[in-house]
Amino acid sequence: MVGEFKKLLGPEPGPAEAQCKEIYAQLSKLGQDVFNFSQTGSREKMKEEIAKAEVQAKMKANSQLEEAKNCLQKSQFAQAATLLQKAEALDPSLPMIRLYLIWSRLGQLDSSRMNAGLLNEVEMELMQIPPEEKFEALYAFVMGLYQRARGDGVAAKKSFEKAYNIDNTLLVARREMSLINSQQAKKKDVLNRDLKDLVAGFFKKK
């Protein structure tokens, strides 16, 4: 087996090709090590090591996800996005990881300069969320963020209310509801003031 591997490597480079010679030696050693390992009858041990590595990766991914959640709660969206991407790379099967990633993306959008292209991408990602996750409070909350970014405050408020009704520990949903109520109250005050000024101006002219 080792001989066949060396045939695949080809002839050893000459002294003039120092770098190639070094790489050739490393590959030869690796082939020999693999062969030696296969002859020790330690395949079960190898499986155990692989399983152990997988468990460690999942634990690290969960830890990064929890840290990212804390960042999202504190509106530290860029930091959350970095942690979520690392967690997903370690364990793509993490529950609702895509929803958390969308939350971090929407949080980084500049409300004064909404990017239609990014919002369309978010819409496509939301359509690909697994059906079972669409009944979760987090999905309703993220939908509210998306609708608000689109400028649909009425739909956003309904989604935030739905999220909070599903899970009343989701305080960010209540916070978003309060923000929308405050904005709507301000708009109403401005409208009433403008109307009063208009009426007052009309009578002054008379």
Phi and psi restraints in degrees (value plus and minus 20) as a CYANA .aco file:
   2 VAL   PHI     -84.8   -44.8
   2 VAL   PSI     -59.0   -19.0
   3 GLY   PHI     -82.3   -42.3
   3 GLY   PSI     -60.4   -20.4
   4 GLU   PHI     -85.0   -45.0
   4 GLU   PSI     -57.8   -17.8
   5 PHE   PHI     -84.1   -44.1
   5 PHE   PSI     -61.7   -21.7
   6 LYS   PHI     -87.6   -47.6
   6 LYS   PSI     -50.6   -10.6
   7 LYS   PHI     -83.7   -43.7
   7 LYS   PSI     -59.0   -19.0
   8 LEU   PHI     -85.8   -45.8
   8 LEU   PSI     -55.0   -15.0
   9 LEU   PHI     -89.6   -49.6
   9 LEU   PSI     -49.3    -9.3
  10 GLY   PHI      66.9   106.9
  10 GLY   PSI    -194.5  -154.5
  11 PRO   PHI     -88.1   -48.1
  11 PRO   PSI     129.0   169.0
  12 GLU   PHI     -88.0   -48.0
  12 GLU   PSI     113.7   153.7
  13 PRO   PHI     -80.6   -40.6
  13 PRO   PSI     133.0   173.0
  14 GLY   PHI     -96.8   -56.8
  14 GLY   PSI     153.0   193.0
  15 PRO   PHI     -77.9   -37.9
  15 PRO   PSI     -49.0    -9.0
  16 ALA   PHI     -89.7   -49.7
  16 ALA   PSI     -41.7    -1.7
  17 GLU   PHI    -124.1   -84.1
  17 GLU   PSI      50.2    90.2
  18 ALA   PHI     -80.2   -40.2
  18 ALA   PSI     -65.8   -25.8
  19 GLN   PHI     -85.3   -45.3
  19 GLN   PSI     -65.2   -25.2
  20 CYS   PHI     -83.3   -43.3
  20 CYS   PSI     -57.0   -17.0
  21 LYS   PHI     -83.9   -43.9
  21 LYS   PSI     -60.3   -20.3
  22 GLU   PHI     -86.0   -46.0
  22 GLU   PSI     -65.4   -25.4
  23 ILE   PHI     -82.5   -42.5
  23 ILE   PSI     -60.5   -20.5
  24 TYR   PHI     -80.0   -40.0
  24 TYR   PSI     -62.3   -22.3
  25 ALA   PHI     -86.1   -46.1
  25 ALA   PSI     -59.4   -19.4
  26 GLN   PHI     -85.2   -45.2
  26 GLN   PSI     -62.7   -22.7
  27 LEU   PHI     -85.3   -45.3
  27 LEU   PSI     -60.2   -20.2
  28 SER   PHI     -82.2   -42.2
  28 SER   PSI     -62.8   -22.8
  29 LYS   PHI     -85.3   -45.3
  29 LYS   PSI     -60.9   -20.9
  30 LEU   PHI     -81.7   -41.7
  30 LEU   PSI     -64.0   -24.0
  31 GLY   PHI     -81.4   -41.4
  31 GLY   PSI     -61.5   -21.5
  32 GLN   PHI     -85.7   -45.7
  32 GLN   PSI     -61.5   -21.5
  33 ASP   PHI     -83.4   -43.4
  33 ASP   PSI     -63.0   -23.0
  34 VAL   PHI     -82.2   -42.2
  34 VAL   PSI     -63.1   -23.1
  35 PHE   PHI     -82.6   -42.6
  35 PHE   PSI     -65.3   -25.3
  36 ASN   PHI     -81.1   -41.1
  36 ASN   PSI     -61.9   -21.9
  37 PHE   PHI     -83.0   -43.0
  37 PHE   PSI     -61.1   -21.1
  38 SER   PHI     -86.3   -46.3
  38 SER   PSI     -42.9    -2.9
  39 GLN   PHI    -108.4   -68.4
  39 GLN   PSI     -29.0    11.0
  40 THR   PHI    -105.3   -65.3
  40 THR   PSI     -29.5    10.5
  41 GLY   PHI      53.4    93.4
  41 GLY   PSI       5.0    45.0
  42 SER   PHI    -120.4   -80.4
  42 SER   PSI      11.8    51.8
  43 ARG   PHI     -84.6   -44.6
  43 ARG   PSI     -56.2   -16.2
  44 GLU   PHI     -83.8   -43.8
  44 GLU   PSI     -58.0   -18.0
  45 LYS   PHI     -84.8   -44.8
  45 LYS   PSI     -59.7   -19.7
  46 MET   PHI     -82.6   -42.6
  46 MET   PSI     -62.2   -22.2
  47 LYS   PHI     -82.2   -42.2
  47 LYS   PSI     -60.3   -20.3
  48 GLU   PHI     -83.0   -43.0
  48 GLU   PSI     -60.7   -20.7
  49 GLU   PHI     -85.3   -45.3
  49 GLU   PSI     -60.3   -20.3
  50 ILE   PHI     -85.1   -45.1
  50 ILE   PSI     -64.0   -24.0
  51 ALA   PHI     -82.6   -42.6
  51 ALA   PSI     -60.3   -20.3
  52 LYS   PHI     -83.3   -43.3
  52 LYS   PSI     -62.1   -22.1
  53 ALA   PHI     -83.9   -43.9
  53 ALA   PSI     -58.6   -18.6
  54 GLU   PHI     -85.0   -45.0
  54 GLU   PSI     -62.2   -22.2
  55 VAL   PHI     -83.1   -43.1
  55 VAL   PSI     -63.8   -23.8
  56 GLN   PHI     -82.6   -42.6
  56 GLN   PSI     -59.5   -19.5
  57 ALA   PHI     -84.3   -44.3
  57 ALA   PSI     -62.3   -22.3
  58 LYS   PHI     -85.0   -45.0
  58 LYS   PSI     -60.2   -20.2
  59 MET   PHI     -84.1   -44.1
  59 MET   PSI     -62.0   -22.0
  60 LYS   PHI     -86.6   -46.6
  60 LYS   PSI     -59.9   -19.9
  61 ALA   PHI     -82.4   -42.4
  61 ALA   PSI     -63.3   -23.3
  62 ASN   PHI     -83.7   -43.7
  62 ASN   PSI     -58.0   -18.0
  63 SER   PHI     -84.6   -44.6
  63 SER   PSI     -63.0   -23.0
  64 GLN   PHI     -86.9   -46.9
  64 GLN   PSI     -55.7   -15.7
  65 LEU   PHI     -83.9   -43.9
  65 LEU   PSI     -64.1   -24.1
  66 GLU   PHI     -83.6   -43.6
  66 GLU   PSI     -59.2   -19.2
  67 GLU   PHI     -86.4   -46.4
  67 GLU   PSI     -58.4   -18.4
  68 ALA   PHI     -85.3   -45.3
  68 ALA   PSI     -58.6   -18.6
  69 LYS   PHI     -79.8   -39.8
  69 LYS   PSI     -62.8   -22.8
  70 ASN   PHI     -82.2   -42.2
  70 ASN   PSI     -60.3   -20.3
  71 CYS   PHI     -84.3   -44.3
  71 CYS   PSI     -60.3   -20.3
  72 LEU   PHI     -83.5   -43.5
  72 LEU   PSI     -60.8   -20.8
  73 GLN   PHI     -81.9   -41.9
  73 GLN   PSI     -50.9   -10.9
  74 LYS   PHI    -115.0   -75.0
  74 LYS   PSI     -11.5    28.5
  75 SER   PHI      43.8    83.8
  75 SER   PSI       7.2    47.2
  76 GLN   PHI    -113.5   -73.5
  76 GLN   PSI      52.2    92.2
  77 PHE   PHI     -91.0   -51.0
  77 PHE   PSI     -59.4   -19.4
  78 ALA   PHI     -84.4   -44.4
  78 ALA   PSI     -63.6   -23.6
  79 GLN   PHI     -84.7   -44.7
  79 GLN   PSI     -59.7   -19.7
  80 ALA   PHI     -83.2   -43.2
  80 ALA   PSI     -62.3   -22.3
  81 ALA   PHI     -80.5   -40.5
  81 ALA   PSI     -62.4   -22.4
  82 THR   PHI     -82.6   -42.6
  82 THR   PSI     -65.5   -25.5
  83 LEU   PHI     -84.5   -44.5
  83 LEU   PSI     -60.8   -20.8
  84 LEU   PHI     -85.8   -45.8
  84 LEU   PSI     -59.4   -19.4
  85 GLN   PHI     -84.6   -44.6
  85 GLN   PSI     -59.7   -19.7
  86 LYS   PHI     -86.3   -46.3
  86 LYS   PSI     -62.3   -22.3
  87 ALA   PHI     -83.9   -43.9
  87 ALA   PSI     -61.8   -21.8
  88 GLU   PHI     -85.7   -45.7
  88 GLU   PSI     -56.6   -16.6
  89 ALA   PHI     -84.0   -44.0
  89 ALA   PSI     -56.1   -16.1
  90 LEU   PHI     -96.7   -56.7
  90 LEU   PSI     -57.9   -17.9
  91 ASP   PHI    -168.8  -128.8
  91 ASP   PSI      70.0   110.0
  92 PRO   PHI     -84.1   -44.1
  92 PRO   PSI     -34.2     5.8
  93 SER   PHI    -107.7   -67.7
  93 SER   PSI     -14.3    25.7
  94 LEU   PHI     -76.1   -36.1
  94 LEU   PSI     112.9   152.9
  95 PRO   PHI     -83.5   -43.5
  95 PRO   PSI     110.8   150.8
  96 MET   PHI      41.2    81.2
  96 MET   PSI       1.4    41.4
  97 ILE   PHI     -80.6   -40.6
  97 ILE   PSI     -56.2   -16.2
  98 ARG   PHI     -86.6   -46.6
  98 ARG   PSI     -57.7   -17.7
  99 LEU   PHI     -84.8   -44.8
  99 LEU   PSI     -61.3   -21.3
 100 TYR   PHI     -85.2   -45.2
 100 TYR   PSI     -58.1   -18.1
 101 LEU   PHI     -84.4   -44.4
 101 LEU   PSI     -61.2   -21.2
 102 ILE   PHI     -84.2   -44.2
 102 ILE   PSI     -61.2   -21.2
 103 TRP   PHI     -76.9   -36.9
 103 TRP   PSI     -66.2   -26.2
 104 SER   PHI     -85.0   -45.0
 104 SER   PSI     -55.2   -15.2
 105 ARG   PHI     -89.3   -49.3
 105 ARG   PSI     -65.7   -25.7
 106 LEU   PHI     -83.8   -43.8
 106 LEU   PSI     -54.7   -14.7
 107 GLY   PHI     -86.4   -46.4
 107 GLY   PSI     -44.9    -4.9
 108 GLN   PHI    -110.2   -70.2
 108 GLN   PSI     -25.7    14.3
 109 LEU   PHI     -90.5   -50.5
 109 LEU   PSI     118.3   158.3
 110 ASP   PHI    -101.1   -61.1
 110 ASP   PSI      95.6   135.6
 111 SER   PHI     -81.7   -41.7
 111 SER   PSI     -42.9    -2.9
 112 SER   PHI    -105.3   -65.3
 112 SER   PSI     -34.5     5.5
 113 ARG   PHI    -161.0  -121.0
 113 ARG   PSI      51.3    91.3
 114 MET   PHI     -87.1   -47.1
 114 MET   PSI     113.0   153.0
 115 ASN   PHI    -114.4   -74.4
 115 ASN   PSI      90.8   130.8
 116 ALA   PHI     -80.9   -40.9
 116 ALA   PSI     -56.9   -16.9
 117 GLY   PHI     -82.4   -42.4
 117 GLY   PSI     -64.0   -24.0
 118 LEU   PHI     -86.7   -46.7
 118 LEU   PSI     -58.5   -18.5
 119 LEU   PHI     -85.7   -45.7
 119 LEU   PSI     -55.6   -15.6
 120 ASN   PHI     -86.2   -46.2
 120 ASN   PSI     -57.5   -17.5
 121 GLU   PHI     -84.5   -44.5
 121 GLU   PSI     -61.9   -21.9
 122 VAL   PHI     -82.3   -42.3
 122 VAL   PSI     -61.2   -21.2
 123 GLU   PHI     -79.9   -39.9
 123 GLU   PSI     -62.5   -22.5
 124 MET   PHI     -84.9   -44.9
 124 MET   PSI     -59.4   -19.4
 125 GLU   PHI     -85.6   -45.6
 125 GLU   PSI     -59.8   -19.8
 126 LEU   PHI     -83.6   -43.6
 126 LEU   PSI     -54.4   -14.4
 127 MET   PHI     -87.9   -47.9
 127 MET   PSI     -43.4    -3.4
 128 GLN   PHI    -113.9   -73.9
 128 GLN   PSI     -17.9    22.1
 129 ILE   PHI     -85.8   -45.8
 129 ILE   PSI     115.2   155.2
 130 PRO   PHI     -75.6   -35.6
 130 PRO   PSI     121.4   161.4
 131 PRO   PHI     -72.6   -32.6
 131 PRO   PSI     -58.9   -18.9
 132 GLU   PHI     -86.5   -46.5
 132 GLU   PSI     -45.3    -5.3
 133 GLU   PHI    -101.4   -61.4
 133 GLU   PSI     -34.6     5.4
 134 LYS   PHI     -95.4   -55.4
 134 LYS   PSI     -27.0    13.0
 135 PHE   PHI    -116.3   -76.3
 135 PHE   PSI     -20.9    19.1
 136 GLU   PHI    -104.6   -64.6
 136 GLU   PSI     133.7   173.7
 137 ALA   PHI     -80.7   -40.7
 137 ALA   PSI     -56.6   -16.6
 138 LEU   PHI     -81.7   -41.7
 138 LEU   PSI     -58.9   -18.9
 139 TYR   PHI     -83.3   -43.3
 139 TYR   PSI     -66.0   -26.0
 140 ALA   PHI     -81.6   -41.6
 140 ALA   PSI     -59.5   -19.5
 141 PHE   PHI     -84.4   -44.4
 141 PHE   PSI     -67.7   -27.7
 142 VAL   PHI     -84.4   -44.4
 142 VAL   PSI     -56.9   -16.9
 143 MET   PHI     -80.5   -40.5
 143 MET   PSI     -59.0   -19.0
 144 GLY   PHI     -82.3   -42.3
 144 GLY   PSI     -62.1   -22.1
 145 LEU   PHI     -82.2   -42.2
 145 LEU   PSI     -62.0   -22.0
 146 TYR   PHI     -85.0   -45.0
 146 TYR   PSI     -65.2   -25.2
 147 GLN   PHI     -84.5   -44.5
 147 GLN   PSI     -58.6   -18.6
 148 ARG   PHI     -85.1   -45.1
 148 ARG   PSI     -61.0   -21.0
 149 ALA   PHI     -82.6   -42.6
 149 ALA   PSI     -51.7   -11.7
 150 ARG   PHI     -96.0   -56.0
 150 ARG   PSI     -32.0     8.0
 151 GLY   PHI      74.6   114.6
 151 GLY   PSI     -11.2    28.8
 152 ASP   PHI    -119.1   -79.1
 152 ASP   PSI      63.0   103.0
 153 GLY   PHI     -85.2   -45.2
 153 GLY   PSI     -54.3   -14.3
 154 VAL   PHI     -84.5   -44.5
 154 VAL   PSI     -69.8   -29.8
 155 ALA   PHI     -84.8   -44.8
 155 ALA   PSI     -58.2   -18.2
 156 ALA   PHI     -81.8   -41.8
 156 ALA   PSI     -64.3   -24.3
 157 LYS   PHI     -81.8   -41.8
 157 LYS   PSI     -61.3   -21.3
 158 LYS   PHI     -82.5   -42.5
 158 LYS   PSI     -60.5   -20.5
 159 SER   PHI     -87.0   -47.0
 159 SER   PSI     -60.9   -20.9
 160 PHE   PHI     -84.6   -44.6
 160 PHE   PSI     -60.1   -20.1
 161 GLU   PHI     -83.1   -43.1
 161 GLU   PSI     -61.5   -21.5
 162 LYS   PHI     -82.8   -42.8
 162 LYS   PSI     -64.2   -24.2
 163 ALA   PHI     -80.5   -40.5
 163 ALA   PSI     -63.9   -23.9
 164 TYR   PHI     -89.8   -49.8
 164 TYR   PSI     -54.5   -14.5
 165 ASN   PHI     -87.6   -47.6
 165 ASN   PSI     -55.3   -15.3
 166 ILE   PHI     -90.4   -50.4
 166 ILE   PSI     -62.1   -22.1
 167 ASP   PHI    -161.4  -121.4
 167 ASP   PSI      80.4   120.4
 168 ASN   PHI     -97.9   -57.9
 168 ASN   PSI     -16.3    23.7
 169 THR   PHI    -109.9   -69.9
 169 THR   PSI     -26.2    13.8
 170 LEU   PHI    -102.6   -62.6
 170 LEU   PSI      59.4    99.4
 171 LEU   PHI     -87.0   -47.0
 171 LEU   PSI     -44.7    -4.7
 172 VAL   PHI     -84.4   -44.4
 172 VAL   PSI     -49.8    -9.8
 173 ALA   PHI     -87.9   -47.9
 173 ALA   PSI     -63.0   -23.0
 174 ARG   PHI     -85.1   -45.1
 174 ARG   PSI     -57.2   -17.2
 175 ARG   PHI     -83.3   -43.3
 175 ARG   PSI     -61.6   -21.6
 176 GLU   PHI     -86.8   -46.8
 176 GLU   PSI     -57.0   -17.0
 177 MET   PHI     -81.8   -41.8
 177 MET   PSI     -64.3   -24.3
 178 SER   PHI     -82.9   -42.9
 178 SER   PSI     -59.2   -19.2
 179 LEU   PHI     -83.5   -43.5
 179 LEU   PSI     -64.9   -24.9
 180 ILE   PHI     -84.7   -44.7
 180 ILE   PSI     -62.4   -22.4
 181 ASN   PHI     -80.3   -40.3
 181 ASN   PSI     -60.3   -20.3
 182 SER   PHI     -85.4   -45.4
 182 SER   PSI     -62.8   -22.8
 183 GLN   PHI     -85.2   -45.2
 183 GLN   PSI     -60.5   -20.5
 184 GLN   PHI     -86.3   -46.3
 184 GLN   PSI     -58.2   -18.2
 185 ALA   PHI     -84.6   -44.6
 185 ALA   PSI     -60.5   -20.5
 186 LYS   PHI     -84.3   -44.3
 186 LYS   PSI     -62.8   -22.8
 187 LYS   PHI     -81.9   -41.9
 187 LYS   PSI     -59.3   -19.3
 188 LYS   PHI     -86.0   -46.0
 188 LYS   PSI     -62.1   -22.1
 189 ASP   PHI     -82.1   -42.1
 189 ASP   PSI     -63.3   -23.3
 190 VAL   PHI     -83.1   -43.1
 190 VAL   PSI     -62.4   -22.4
 191 LEU   PHI     -84.2   -44.2
 191 LEU   PSI     -64.3   -24.3
 192 ASN   PHI     -84.3   -44.3
 192 ASN   PSI     -59.8   -19.8
 193 ARG   PHI     -85.9   -45.9
 193 ARG   PSI     -63.5   -23.5
 194 ASP   PHI     -82.7   -42.7
 194 ASP   PSI     -59.5   -19.5
 195 LEU   PHI     -86.0   -46.0
 195 LEU   PSI     -62.0   -22.0
 196 LYS   PHI     -83.3   -43.3
 196 LYS   PSI     -62.8   -22.8
 197 ASP   PHI     -82.3   -42.3
 197 ASP   PSI     -58.9   -18.9
 198 LEU   PHI     -84.9   -44.9
 198 LEU   PSI     -65.9   -25.9
 199 VAL   PHI     -85.4   -45.4
 199 VAL   PSI     -63.3   -23.3
 200 ALA   PHI     -81.6   -41.6
 200 ALA   PSI     -61.1   -21.1
 201 GLY   PHI     -84.6   -44.6
 201 GLY   PSI     -57.0   -17.0
 202 PHE   PHI     -83.1   -43.1
 202 PHE   PSI     -64.3   -24.3
 203 PHE   PHI     -92.3   -52.3
 203 PHE   PSI     -53.1   -13.1
 204 LYS   PHI     -83.5   -43.5
 204 LYS   PSI     -58.1   -18.1
 205 LYS   PHI     -84.5   -44.5
 205 LYS   PSI     -54.6   -14.6
